[in-house]
């Protein structure tokens, strides 16, 4: 049984810009979020690139939205790329920059175990690079099925082990994504162990007959993840930040009117997540 949870308001919800990336451009997405009373968003770097950084920054300033994070930087893309992403996150006022390893092709197709050996020193370097910026790095483990092309770190246990080896880390924490981690054993224990390392909490639902591992995420309440239980776990671990909706849905929600998508997100608050 789910224990009593804090009651979410629109102030507690962050809608990732990527939720609307299938229907709207950078300006249209921020305009709709603001008009529907959403106060927080996460920025999707491809949408900034399509708009242009200078124009995107002016649009963001006019929107009045707070930026929780910029997504996504890749460790294997190298230090210059990471520095550029940190500078952009800082420029846009993002609280965090979400960080993944990237896929094997970024390191010349190295074997998986070799790739994993690179991660710890690269995380230490990332922590050093981030220190001059007013941005925290939220390291995100992803689902095992994207191990080859998105992240070689595929569990919360692996991510925690790495961060615990970096005792001097100042800028590094975790992005916890229900869609990526719902399969993992003994999650409650691991989430409690993550504790204050949790910087971002992402939600979407796993559809029983998912058609695409990345682009067929469900709206909370549509699938198999008990997202109220998830919120109980992260809140018991000490996290009281925003709940971030992150829904990629090229055959589902991106084919519906964007206002309908936002209505479902708002209506599901406290009921499904």
C-alpha positions in Angstrom: 0.0 0.0 0.0 1.3 3.4 -0.9 2.0 5.7 2.1 0.7 9.2 2.2 2.5 11.3 -0.4 2.9 15.0 -0.8 0.1 16.5 -2.9 1.7 17.7 -6.2 0.7 21.0 -7.7 1.7 22.5 -11.1 4.7 24.0 -9.3 5.9 20.4 -8.6 5.7 19.2 -12.2 8.3 19.6 -14.9 7.3 18.8 -18.4 10.3 18.0 -20.6 10.3 19.8 -23.9 10.8 16.5 -25.6 7.2 15.6 -24.8 6.2 18.1 -27.4 9.1 17.6 -29.8 7.0 15.5 -32.1 4.4 18.2 -32.6 5.9 21.6 -31.9 9.2 23.5 -32.4 11.2 25.1 -29.5 9.1 28.3 -29.4 5.8 26.5 -29.8 6.6 24.0 -27.0 7.5 26.7 -24.5 4.5 28.8 -25.4 2.1 26.0 -24.9 3.7 24.9 -21.6 3.4 28.5 -20.2 -0.2 28.9 -21.4 -1.2 25.7 -19.7 0.2 26.8 -16.3 3.4 24.6 -16.4 6.2 26.5 -14.7 9.2 24.1 -15.2 10.7 22.4 -18.2 13.8 20.5 -19.3 15.3 21.6 -22.5 16.0 19.2 -25.4 19.3 20.1 -27.0 18.3 19.1 -30.6 15.4 21.6 -30.4 17.9 24.3 -29.3 20.2 23.4 -32.2 17.2 23.6 -34.7 16.2 27.0 -33.3 19.7 28.5 -32.8 21.1 29.2 -29.3 20.7 33.0 -29.4 17.1 32.8 -30.6 16.3 30.0 -28.2 17.6 31.9 -25.2 15.5 34.9 -26.1 12.4 32.7 -26.4 13.1 31.1 -23.1 13.5 34.4 -21.3 10.2 35.6 -22.7 8.4 32.4 -21.6 9.1 32.8 -17.9 9.7 29.1 -17.5 12.3 27.7 -15.1 14.8 25.2 -16.6 15.3 22.1 -14.5 17.8 20.5 -16.9 19.4 20.4 -20.3 19.4 17.0 -22.1 21.7 15.3 -22.9 25.5 15.2 -22.7 27.5 12.1 -23.5 30.7 11.2 -21.7 32.2 9.3 -24.7 31.7 12.4 -27.0 34.8 13.9 -25.3 35.7 16.8 -22.9 35.2 19.6 -25.5 31.7 18.5 -26.2 30.9 18.2 -22.5 32.4 21.7 -21.8 30.2 23.1 -24.6 27.1 21.4 -23.1 28.0 22.8 -19.6 28.4 26.3 -21.1 25.0 26.0 -22.8 23.3 24.6 -19.6 24.8 27.5 -17.6 23.7 30.1 -20.2 20.1 28.8 -20.2 20.0 28.7 -16.4 19.6 24.9 -16.2 19.9 23.5 -12.7 21.4 20.2 -14.0 22.9 18.8 -17.2 21.8 15.2 -17.7 24.7 13.0 -18.5 24.9 9.5 -20.1 27.8 7.6 -21.4 26.8 7.5 -25.1 27.1 4.4 -27.3 29.9 2.2 -28.3 30.3 3.9 -31.7 31.7 7.0 -29.9 34.7 5.0 -28.8 35.4 3.2 -32.0 33.2 0.2 -31.2 35.2 -0.9 -28.2 34.0 -4.1 -26.5 31.4 -3.5 -23.7 33.6 -4.3 -20.8 36.4 -2.1 -22.1 33.9 0.7 -22.5 32.7 0.4 -19.0 36.3 0.7 -17.8 36.5 4.2 -19.3 33.4 5.5 -17.4 34.9 6.1 -13.9 37.9 8.2 -15.0 35.6 10.1 -17.4 33.1 10.8 -14.6 36.0 12.2 -12.5 37.0 14.4 -15.4 33.4 15.5 -15.9 33.2 16.5 -12.2 36.3 18.7 -12.6 35.0 20.3 -15.8 31.7 21.2 -14.2 33.1 23.0 -11.1 33.4 26.4 -12.7 29.7 26.3 -13.8 26.6 26.8 -11.8 25.3 23.5 -13.1 25.2 20.0 -11.5 25.7 16.8 -13.5 22.9 14.3 -13.3 24.3 10.9 -14.4 21.6 8.7 -15.8 21.7 4.9 -16.1 19.5 3.7 -19.0 17.6 0.5 -19.9 19.8 -2.5 -20.8 18.2 -2.6 -24.3 20.0 0.6 -25.2 23.3 -0.5 -23.8 25.0 -0.5 -27.2 23.9 2.8 -28.5 23.0 5.1 -25.6 24.6 4.0 -22.3 26.9 1.2 -21.1 25.6 1.8 -17.6 22.3 -0.1 -17.3 21.3 -0.2 -13.7 21.1 2.0 -10.6 23.4 -0.4 -8.8 26.2 0.3 -11.4 25.7 4.0 -11.3 25.8 4.1 -7.5 28.9 2.0 -7.4 30.7 4.5 -9.8 29.6 7.6 -7.9 30.5 6.1 -4.5 34.1 5.6 -5.8 34.3 9.3 -6.5 34.5 10.5 -2.9 35.7 14.0 -3.9 32.9 14.6 -6.4 31.1 17.9 -6.0 29.1 18.4 -9.1 27.8 14.8 -9.7 24.5 13.2 -8.8 21.9 11.0 -10.4 19.0 11.3 -12.7 16.5 8.5 -11.8 14.2 7.5 -14.6 11.3 5.1 -13.9 11.2 3.9 -17.5 14.8 3.0 -17.5 15.0 1.3 -14.1 11.6 -0.2 -13.3 12.8 -3.7 -14.1 15.7 -3.7 -11.5 15.6 -5.9 -8.4 15.4 -4.5 -4.9 14.8 -0.9 -6.1 13.6 0.5 -2.8 17.0 -0.4 -1.2 19.0 1.1 -4.0 16.9 4.3 -4.2 17.3 4.8 -0.5 21.0 4.3 -0.9 21.0 7.0 -3.6 19.5 9.5 -1.2 20.8 13.0 -1.7 22.5 12.0 -4.9 19.1 12.1 -6.7 19.0 15.4 -8.7 16.3 14.6 -11.2 13.3 12.2 -11.2 11.8 11.3 -14.6 8.5 9.5 -15.2 6.7 7.8 -18.0 5.1 4.4 -18.3 6.2 1.1 -19.9 3.5 -0.2 -22.3 2.9 -3.9 -22.2 3.3 -4.3 -25.9 5.9 -1.6 -26.5 6.7 -1.1 -30.2 9.9 0.8 -29.8 12.3 0.9 -26.8 12.9 4.7 -26.9 10.0 6.1 -28.9 6.9 4.3 -27.5 6.7 5.5 -23.9 3.3 5.6 -22.2 1.6 8.3 -20.3 1.5 7.6 -16.6 -1.4 5.2 -15.9 -1.2 3.5 -19.4 1.3 0.9 -18.6 2.9 -1.5 -16.1 4.9 0.8 -13.8 3.5 1.7 -10.4 4.5 5.3 -10.5 2.9 6.2 -7.2 5.0 3.6 -5.5 8.0 5.0 -7.3 7.3 8.5 -6.0 7.0 7.0 -2.5 10.5 5.5 -2.9 12.2 8.6 -4.1 10.5 10.8 -1.5 11.4 8.4 1.3 15.0 8.7 0.0 14.8 12.5 0.6 14.0 13.8 -2.8 11.4 16.5 -2.9 12.1 18.2 -6.2 9.9 18.3 -9.3 8.5 15.2 -11.0 9.6 15.4 -14.6 7.4 13.9 -17.4 9.6 12.6 -20.2 7.4 11.0 -22.9 8.8 10.0 -26.3 5.8 8.7 -28.3 6.1 8.9 -32.1 3.3 6.5 -32.8 1.0 7.5 -29.9 0.9 10.9 -28.2 2.9 12.7 -30.8 0.1 12.0 -33.3 -2.4 13.7 -31.0 -3.0 17.5 -30.5 -0.3 18.7 -28.1 -2.8 20.4 -25.8 -4.4 16.9 -25.3 -1.1 15.5 -24.2 -0.6 18.3 -21.6 -4.2 17.8 -20.4 -3.4 14.1 -19.8 -0.3 15.0 -17.9 -2.1 17.4 -15.7 -5.1 15.2 -15.1 -2.8 12.3 -14.1 -1.0 14.3 -11.4 -1.5 12.6 -7.9 -3.7 10.0 -9.6 -1.1 8.0 -11.6 2.2 9.6 -10.5 
